[in-house]
Protein backbone atom coordinates (compact mmCIF):
# COMPACT_ATOMS: atom_id res chain seq x y z
CA UNK A 1 0.00 0.00 0.00
CA UNK A 2 2.40 2.65 -1.26
CA UNK A 3 1.34 6.32 -1.09
CA UNK A 4 4.07 7.68 -3.39
CA UNK A 5 6.69 6.45 -5.91
CA UNK A 6 9.46 6.38 -3.29
CA UNK A 7 7.43 4.15 -0.99
CA UNK A 8 6.60 1.90 -3.94
CA UNK A 9 10.30 1.55 -4.77
CA UNK A 10 11.23 0.85 -1.15
CA UNK A 11 8.56 -1.86 -0.96
CA UNK A 12 9.70 -3.31 -4.27
CA UNK A 13 13.29 -3.51 -2.99
CA UNK A 14 12.11 -4.96 0.34
CA UNK A 15 13.67 -2.04 2.21
CA UNK A 16 10.56 -1.00 4.10
CA UNK A 17 8.49 -3.01 6.56
CA UNK A 18 5.54 -3.81 4.33
CA UNK A 19 3.79 -5.85 7.06
CA UNK A 20 3.44 -2.61 9.04
CA UNK A 21 1.95 -0.83 6.04
CA UNK A 22 -0.40 -3.71 5.29
CA UNK A 23 -1.67 -3.97 8.87
CA UNK A 24 -1.40 -0.66 10.71
CA UNK A 25 -1.92 1.63 7.72
CA UNK A 26 -4.40 -0.68 6.02
CA UNK A 27 -6.31 -1.32 9.23
CA UNK A 28 -6.54 2.38 10.06
CA UNK A 29 -7.68 3.13 6.50
CA UNK A 30 -10.51 0.62 6.85
CA UNK A 31 -11.69 1.98 10.20
CA UNK A 32 -11.59 5.62 9.06
CA UNK A 33 -13.95 4.92 6.16
CA UNK A 34 -16.29 2.73 8.22
CA UNK A 35 -16.44 5.22 11.09
CA UNK A 36 -17.33 8.00 8.66
CA UNK A 37 -20.17 5.90 7.30
CA UNK A 38 -21.42 5.01 10.77
CA UNK A 39 -21.76 8.65 11.88
CA UNK A 40 -23.34 9.73 8.58
CA UNK A 41 -20.47 11.94 7.47
CA UNK A 42 -20.99 11.44 3.74
CA UNK A 43 -24.72 12.17 4.00
CA UNK A 44 -23.83 15.37 5.86
CA UNK A 45 -22.00 16.55 2.74
CA UNK A 46 -24.64 15.45 0.23
CA UNK A 47 -26.08 18.95 -0.09
CA UNK A 48 -22.72 20.65 -0.62
CA UNK A 49 -19.32 21.59 0.87
CA UNK A 50 -18.99 22.26 4.59
CA UNK A 51 -16.42 23.02 7.28
CA UNK A 52 -15.35 20.52 9.92
CA UNK A 53 -17.47 22.36 12.48
CA UNK A 54 -20.60 22.18 10.33
CA UNK A 55 -20.00 18.52 9.51
CA UNK A 56 -19.57 17.71 13.21
CA UNK A 57 -22.81 19.52 14.04
CA UNK A 58 -24.68 17.53 11.38
CA UNK A 59 -23.22 14.20 12.54
CA UNK A 60 -23.38 14.84 16.28
CA UNK A 61 -19.62 14.30 16.56
CA UNK A 62 -16.87 16.26 18.32
CA UNK A 63 -15.48 19.11 16.16
CA UNK A 64 -11.83 18.43 17.02
CA UNK A 65 -11.91 14.69 16.32
CA UNK A 66 -13.96 15.27 13.17
CA UNK A 67 -11.32 17.73 11.96
CA UNK A 68 -8.67 15.04 12.50
CA UNK A 69 -10.62 12.50 10.43
CA UNK A 70 -11.37 14.66 7.40
CA UNK A 71 -7.82 15.01 5.99
CA UNK A 72 -7.36 11.24 5.93
CA UNK A 73 -10.59 10.87 3.95
CA UNK A 74 -9.39 13.55 1.56
CA UNK A 75 -5.99 11.89 1.19
CA UNK A 76 -7.76 8.62 0.41
CA UNK A 77 -9.91 10.08 -2.35
CA UNK A 78 -13.24 10.04 -0.51
CA UNK A 79 -13.36 13.81 0.06
CA UNK A 80 -11.90 16.87 -1.62
CA UNK A 81 -10.48 19.71 0.48
CA UNK A 82 -10.96 23.33 -0.60
CA UNK A 83 -9.66 25.76 1.97
CA UNK A 84 -11.40 24.99 5.26
CA UNK A 85 -14.23 23.18 3.52
CA UNK A 86 -14.67 19.59 2.39
CA UNK A 87 -16.85 18.14 -0.34
CA UNK A 88 -17.74 14.72 -1.73
CA UNK A 89 -15.84 13.17 -4.61
CA UNK A 90 -17.52 11.14 -7.36
CA UNK A 91 -16.41 8.02 -5.47
CA UNK A 92 -18.18 8.84 -2.22
CA UNK A 93 -21.23 10.44 -3.86
CA UNK A 94 -21.94 7.26 -5.83
CA UNK A 95 -21.22 4.64 -3.19
CA UNK A 96 -21.58 6.25 0.26
CA UNK A 97 -24.52 8.68 0.16
CA UNK A 98 -27.53 6.71 1.35
CA UNK A 99 -29.90 8.23 -1.21
CA UNK A 100 -27.73 6.98 -4.08
CA UNK A 101 -29.12 3.89 -5.86
CA UNK A 102 -25.60 2.43 -5.64
CA UNK A 103 -25.06 3.03 -1.90
CA UNK A 104 -23.19 0.28 -0.04
CA UNK A 105 -23.39 1.87 3.41
CA UNK A 106 -25.34 -1.05 4.84
CA UNK A 107 -22.59 -3.46 3.79
CA UNK A 108 -19.95 -1.31 5.48
CA UNK A 109 -21.98 -1.24 8.69
CA UNK A 110 -22.19 -5.03 8.56
CA UNK A 111 -18.41 -5.14 8.33
CA UNK A 112 -18.12 -4.03 11.95
CA UNK A 113 -19.49 -7.49 12.80
CA UNK A 114 -17.41 -9.21 10.11
CA UNK A 115 -14.19 -7.63 11.34
CA UNK A 116 -15.00 -8.92 14.81
CA UNK A 117 -14.97 -12.43 13.37
CA UNK A 118 -11.70 -11.80 11.55
CA UNK A 119 -10.05 -10.80 14.82
CA UNK A 120 -10.53 -14.45 15.82
CA UNK A 121 -8.71 -15.81 12.77
CA UNK A 122 -5.99 -17.34 14.95
CA UNK A 123 -8.69 -19.29 16.81
CA UNK A 124 -9.88 -20.76 13.52
CA UNK A 125 -6.31 -21.58 12.47
CA UNK A 126 -5.63 -23.48 15.69
CA UNK A 127 -8.91 -25.40 15.87
CA UNK A 128 -9.86 -25.79 12.23
CA UNK A 129 -13.47 -25.17 13.29
CA UNK A 130 -15.45 -22.42 11.51
CA UNK A 131 -16.79 -19.64 13.70
CA UNK A 132 -20.28 -19.87 12.12
CA UNK A 133 -21.28 -16.41 10.95
CA UNK A 134 -25.00 -16.87 11.59
CA UNK A 135 -24.93 -18.29 15.12
CA UNK A 136 -25.59 -15.81 17.88
CA UNK A 137 -26.37 -12.81 15.70
CA UNK A 138 -28.53 -10.20 17.42
CA UNK A 139 -31.60 -8.70 15.76
CA UNK A 140 -29.57 -5.61 14.89
CA UNK A 141 -26.89 -7.69 13.18
CA UNK A 142 -29.49 -9.78 11.33
CA UNK A 143 -31.07 -6.57 10.06
CA UNK A 144 -27.70 -5.15 9.05
CA UNK A 145 -26.81 -8.46 7.39
CA UNK A 146 -29.90 -8.50 5.20
CA UNK A 147 -29.53 -4.86 4.22
CA UNK A 148 -25.81 -5.33 3.64
CA UNK A 149 -26.35 -8.35 1.39
CA UNK A 150 -28.96 -6.48 -0.63
CA UNK A 151 -26.60 -3.52 -1.01
CA UNK A 152 -24.14 -5.83 -2.74
CA UNK A 153 -26.73 -6.68 -5.41
CA UNK A 154 -27.04 -3.09 -6.65
CA UNK A 155 -26.29 -2.95 -10.34
CA UNK A 156 -25.92 -6.70 -10.81
CA UNK A 157 -29.40 -8.21 -10.37
CA UNK A 158 -30.32 -7.44 -13.97
CA UNK A 159 -27.07 -8.95 -15.23
CA UNK A 160 -27.60 -12.09 -13.16
CA UNK A 161 -31.23 -12.40 -14.26
CA UNK A 162 -30.14 -12.18 -17.88
CA UNK A 163 -27.46 -14.86 -17.38
CA UNK A 164 -29.61 -17.38 -15.48
CA UNK A 165 -31.24 -19.76 -18.00
CA UNK A 166 -34.98 -20.09 -17.44
CA UNK A 167 -36.96 -22.57 -19.56
CA UNK A 168 -39.52 -21.01 -21.91
CA UNK A 169 -42.92 -20.75 -20.25
CA UNK A 170 -41.50 -21.49 -16.79
CA UNK A 171 -43.89 -20.77 -13.94
CA UNK A 172 -42.13 -21.82 -10.71
CA UNK A 173 -38.75 -20.80 -9.30
CA UNK A 174 -37.12 -21.82 -6.02
CA UNK A 175 -34.52 -19.39 -4.66
CA UNK A 176 -32.41 -21.18 -2.02
CA UNK A 177 -31.04 -18.82 0.63
CA UNK A 178 -32.28 -15.81 -1.33
CA UNK A 179 -33.07 -13.72 1.79
CA UNK A 180 -33.99 -10.25 0.42
CA UNK A 181 -35.30 -11.79 -2.80
CA UNK A 182 -33.60 -9.29 -5.12
CA UNK A 183 -32.55 -11.95 -7.64
CA UNK A 184 -35.99 -13.59 -7.66
CA UNK A 185 -37.59 -10.19 -8.19
CA UNK A 186 -35.30 -9.48 -11.14
CA UNK A 187 -35.99 -12.90 -12.68
CA UNK A 188 -39.76 -12.56 -12.27
CA UNK A 189 -39.69 -9.11 -13.86
CA UNK A 190 -37.74 -10.54 -16.77
CA UNK A 191 -40.07 -13.57 -17.12
CA UNK A 192 -43.72 -12.47 -16.71
CA UNK A 193 -45.05 -16.03 -16.28
CA UNK A 194 -42.65 -16.78 -13.41
CA UNK A 195 -43.38 -16.77 -9.70
CA UNK A 196 -40.80 -17.45 -7.01
CA UNK A 197 -40.46 -18.97 -3.54
CA UNK A 198 -37.51 -17.63 -1.52
CA UNK A 199 -36.43 -20.27 1.02
CA UNK A 200 -34.30 -19.07 3.92
CA UNK A 201 -33.78 -19.46 7.65
CA UNK A 202 -36.64 -18.07 9.79
CA UNK A 203 -34.36 -15.38 11.26
CA UNK A 204 -33.33 -14.30 7.78
CA UNK A 205 -36.91 -14.17 6.53
CA UNK A 206 -37.99 -12.08 9.52
CA UNK A 207 -35.48 -9.36 8.72
CA UNK A 208 -35.60 -9.67 4.92
CA UNK A 209 -39.40 -9.48 4.64
CA UNK A 210 -39.53 -5.65 4.74
CA UNK A 211 -36.90 -5.47 1.98
CA UNK A 212 -38.91 -7.79 -0.25
CA UNK A 213 -42.12 -5.87 0.50
CA UNK A 214 -40.45 -2.70 -0.83
CA UNK A 215 -40.27 -4.34 -4.27
CA UNK A 216 -44.07 -4.48 -4.57
CA UNK A 217 -44.10 -7.94 -6.16
CA UNK A 218 -47.09 -9.19 -4.14
CA UNK A 219 -47.65 -12.94 -4.36
CA UNK A 220 -45.27 -13.41 -7.31
CA UNK A 221 -42.28 -13.50 -4.96
CA UNK A 222 -42.88 -14.84 -1.46
CA UNK A 223 -40.79 -16.03 1.46
CA UNK A 224 -40.78 -19.54 2.87
CA UNK A 225 -39.04 -19.99 6.25
CA UNK A 226 -37.06 -23.22 6.40
CA UNK A 227 -33.71 -24.94 6.16
CA UNK A 228 -32.35 -25.97 2.77
CA UNK A 229 -30.24 -28.74 4.30
CA UNK A 230 -33.10 -30.52 6.05
CA UNK A 231 -36.29 -29.54 4.22
CA UNK A 232 -37.73 -31.58 1.36
CA UNK A 233 -38.33 -29.65 -1.87
CA UNK A 234 -40.88 -32.06 -3.29
CA UNK A 235 -40.86 -33.81 -6.67
CA UNK A 236 -41.08 -32.07 -10.06
CA UNK A 237 -42.33 -28.82 -8.47
CA UNK A 238 -40.04 -26.24 -10.08
CA UNK A 239 -38.90 -25.18 -13.53
CA UNK A 240 -35.83 -23.42 -12.19
CA UNK A 241 -33.84 -23.39 -8.95
CA UNK A 242 -31.14 -20.87 -8.06
CA UNK A 243 -28.64 -20.62 -5.21
CA UNK A 244 -26.59 -17.43 -5.40
CA UNK A 245 -23.66 -16.77 -3.07
CA UNK A 246 -24.79 -19.45 -0.62
CA UNK A 247 -23.00 -22.70 -1.57
CA UNK A 248 -19.87 -21.55 0.29
CA UNK A 249 -21.86 -21.98 3.52
CA UNK A 250 -22.09 -25.73 2.85
CA UNK A 251 -19.55 -28.55 2.69
CA UNK A 252 -18.96 -30.64 -0.43
CA UNK A 253 -21.14 -33.44 0.98
CA UNK A 254 -23.91 -31.02 1.90
CA UNK A 255 -23.85 -29.45 -1.56
CA UNK A 256 -24.05 -32.89 -3.16
CA UNK A 257 -27.06 -33.84 -1.02
CA UNK A 258 -28.66 -30.47 -1.73
CA UNK A 259 -28.16 -30.88 -5.47
CA UNK A 260 -29.76 -34.33 -5.36
CA UNK A 261 -32.85 -32.83 -3.69
CA UNK A 262 -32.94 -30.06 -6.27
CA UNK A 263 -32.71 -32.55 -9.15
CA UNK A 264 -35.70 -34.42 -7.73
CA UNK A 265 -37.65 -31.17 -7.36
CA UNK A 266 -36.99 -30.01 -10.93
CA UNK A 267 -39.43 -30.73 -13.71
CA UNK A 268 -37.96 -32.34 -16.85
CA UNK A 269 -36.07 -29.62 -18.74
CA UNK A 270 -35.69 -27.60 -15.55
CA UNK A 271 -32.45 -25.83 -14.65
CA UNK A 272 -30.42 -25.58 -11.44
CA UNK A 273 -28.08 -22.58 -11.39
CA UNK A 274 -25.35 -22.23 -8.77
CA UNK A 275 -23.62 -18.85 -8.56
CA UNK A 276 -20.43 -18.49 -6.54
CA UNK A 277 -17.47 -16.14 -6.28
CA UNK A 278 -14.30 -17.39 -8.00
CA UNK A 279 -12.47 -20.01 -5.99
CA UNK A 280 -8.85 -19.67 -4.97
CA UNK A 281 -6.76 -22.08 -7.03
CA UNK A 282 -4.73 -23.33 -4.07
CA UNK A 283 -1.70 -23.80 -6.31
CA UNK A 284 0.60 -21.38 -8.11
CA UNK A 285 -0.38 -17.72 -8.41
CA UNK A 286 -3.91 -16.82 -7.39
CA UNK A 287 -5.80 -13.54 -7.21
CA UNK A 288 -5.58 -11.80 -3.84
CA UNK A 289 -9.32 -11.11 -3.62
CA UNK A 290 -10.25 -14.71 -4.44
CA UNK A 291 -7.80 -16.08 -1.86
CA UNK A 292 -8.87 -13.67 0.89
CA UNK A 293 -12.57 -14.28 0.23
CA UNK A 294 -12.03 -18.05 0.28
CA UNK A 295 -10.31 -17.83 3.67
CA UNK A 296 -12.99 -15.55 5.10
CA UNK A 297 -15.85 -17.82 4.03
CA UNK A 298 -14.02 -20.84 5.43
CA UNK A 299 -13.48 -19.05 8.75
CA UNK A 300 -16.97 -17.58 9.04
CA UNK A 301 -19.04 -20.39 7.61
CA UNK A 302 -18.11 -23.87 6.45
CA UNK A 303 -15.99 -24.50 3.38
CA UNK A 304 -15.05 -21.49 1.27
CA UNK A 305 -15.64 -20.80 -2.40
CA UNK A 306 -16.20 -23.45 -5.10
CA UNK A 307 -15.01 -23.70 -8.71
CA UNK A 308 -17.36 -24.29 -11.65
CA UNK A 309 -15.79 -27.74 -12.05
CA UNK A 310 -16.72 -28.66 -8.49
CA UNK A 311 -20.25 -27.30 -8.88
CA UNK A 312 -20.67 -29.17 -12.16
CA UNK A 313 -19.60 -32.41 -10.46
CA UNK A 314 -22.47 -32.06 -7.95
CA UNK A 315 -24.90 -31.59 -10.81
CA UNK A 316 -23.50 -34.46 -12.86
CA UNK A 317 -23.71 -36.84 -9.89
CA UNK A 318 -27.35 -35.82 -9.36
CA UNK A 319 -28.22 -36.69 -12.96
CA UNK A 320 -28.22 -33.14 -14.32
CA UNK A 321 -26.40 -32.15 -17.49
CA UNK A 322 -23.91 -29.34 -16.69
CA UNK A 323 -23.81 -26.44 -19.13
CA UNK A 324 -20.79 -24.31 -19.91
CA UNK A 325 -20.07 -22.00 -16.95
CA UNK A 326 -20.69 -18.27 -17.30
CA UNK A 327 -18.42 -15.66 -15.69
CA UNK A 328 -19.96 -12.28 -14.96
CA UNK A 329 -17.72 -9.23 -15.13
CA UNK A 330 -19.55 -7.35 -12.37
CA UNK A 331 -20.55 -8.44 -8.89
CA UNK A 332 -17.11 -9.68 -7.91
CA UNK A 333 -16.94 -11.89 -11.00
CA UNK A 334 -19.63 -14.41 -10.06
CA UNK A 335 -19.35 -17.80 -11.74
CA UNK A 336 -22.69 -19.29 -12.82
CA UNK A 337 -22.85 -23.05 -13.27
CA UNK A 338 -26.16 -24.38 -14.59
CA UNK A 339 -27.32 -27.98 -14.82
CA UNK A 340 -30.31 -29.15 -16.88
CA UNK A 341 -32.61 -32.02 -15.97
CA UNK A 342 -33.03 -34.32 -18.99
CA UNK A 343 -36.53 -34.54 -20.45
FENBEL-V673743 format. One record per residue. SS is DSSP state (H for helix, E for strand, - for the rest). OMEGA is omega in whole degrees, -180 to 180 (999 if undefined). Layout:
# FENBEL-V673743
SS_OMEGA + SS_OMEGA
This chain:
# FENBEL-V673743
-_-179 + -_-180 + -_178 + -_-177 + H_180 + H_178 + H_180 + H_-180 + H_180 + H_177 + H_-179 + H_-179 + -_180 + -_-179 + -_180 + -_-176 + -_-179 + H_178 + H_177 + H_179 + H_-177 + H_-176 + H_-178 + H_-179 + H_-180 + H_-180 + H_178 + H_178 + H_179 + H_-175 + H_179 + H_-179 + H_-178 + H_178 + H_179 + H_177 + H_-175 + H_-179 + -_178 + -_-176 + H_-177 + H_175 + H_-180 + H_-180 + -_-176 + -_-177 + -_177 + -_-178 + -_179 + E_176 + E_178 + H_-179 + H_-180 + H_178 + H_180 + H_179 + H_-180 + H_-176 + H_-175 + -_-180 + -_-179 + -_-178 + H_-176 + H_-179 + H_176 + H_179 + H_177 + H_-177 + H_-171 + H_180 + H_179 + H_175 + H_177 + H_180 + H_-178 + -_176 + -_-179 + -_176 + E_175 + E_-180 + E_177 + E_-174 + -_179 + -_-179 + E_178 + E_178 + E_-180 + E_169 + -_178 + H_179 + H_-176 + H_180 + H_-180 + H_-168 + H_-169 + -_170 + -_-168 + -_178 + -_178 + -_178 + -_-179 + -_-172 + -_178 + -_-178 + H_-178 + H_178 + H_179 + H_177 + H_176 + H_-177 + H_172 + H_177 + H_-178 + H_179 + H_175 + H_176 + H_-178 + H_177 + -_178 + -_-178 + H_180 + H_177 + H_178 + H_-180 + H_-178 + H_-174 + H_-174 + -_-178 + -_178 + -_-178 + -_177 + -_-177 + -_-169 + -_-177 + -_175 + -_179 + -_177 + -_177 + H_-180 + H_180 + H_177 + H_180 + H_179 + H_180 + H_-179 + H_180 + H_178 + H_178 + H_178 + H_179 + H_-179 + -_-179 + -_-177 + -_175 + -_-178 + -_-179 + H_179 + H_179 + H_178 + H_-179 + H_178 + H_-176 + H_-179 + -_179 + -_178 + -_-179 + -_180 + -_180 + -_-179 + -_-180 + -_-172 + E_180 + E_172 + E_-180 + E_-176 + E_179 + -_-174 + -_177 + -_-175 + -_176 + -_-175 + H_-180 + H_177 + H_178 + H_-179 + H_180 + H_179 + H_176 + H_179 + H_-178 + -_-173 + -_-179 + -_-172 + -_169 + E_-171 + E_171 + E_180 + E_-178 + E_177 + E_-180 + -_-179 + H_179 + H_179 + H_-179 + H_-179 + H_-176 + H_179 + H_-177 + H_179 + H_179 + H_178 + H_180 + H_180 + -_-178 + -_177 + -_-178 + -_175 + H_-177 + H_-178 + H_176 + E_-177 + E_178 + E_172 + E_178 + E_179 + -_-180 + -_-175 + -_-177 + -_-175 + -_-177 + -_174 + -_-177 + -_-178 + -_-177 + -_179 + -_-178 + -_-171 + E_175 + E_180 + E_176 + E_178 + E_171 + E_-170 + E_179 + -_-178 + -_-175 + H_179 + H_175 + H_-174 + -_176 + -_178 + H_-180 + H_179 + H_178 + H_177 + H_178 + H_179 + H_-179 + H_177 + H_177 + H_179 + H_-179 + H_178 + H_-176 + H_-179 + E_170 + E_177 + E_-176 + E_180 + E_-173 + E_174 + E_-179 + E_176 + E_178 + E_-179 + E_173 + -_-180 + -_180 + -_172 + -_-175 + -_-179 + -_178 + -_177 + -_-178 + -_178 + -_-179 + -_-178 + H_-178 + H_-179 + H_-179 + H_-180 + H_180 + H_179 + H_179 + H_-178 + H_-179 + H_177 + H_180 + H_-171 + H_-174 + -_-173 + -_-167 + -_-173 + -_-175 + -_-177 + -_178 + -_175 + H_179 + H_179 + H_179 + H_179 + H_-180 + H_176 + H_-178 + H_-178 + H_180 + H_-179 + -_178 + -_176 + E_179 + E_-177 + E_175 + -_177 + -_-179 + -_179 + E_179 + E_179 + -_-179 + -_-178 + -_176 + -_180 + -_177 + -_-180 + -_171 + E_177 + E_177 + E_-178 + E_175 + E_-175 + E_177 + E_-178 + -_177 + -_999
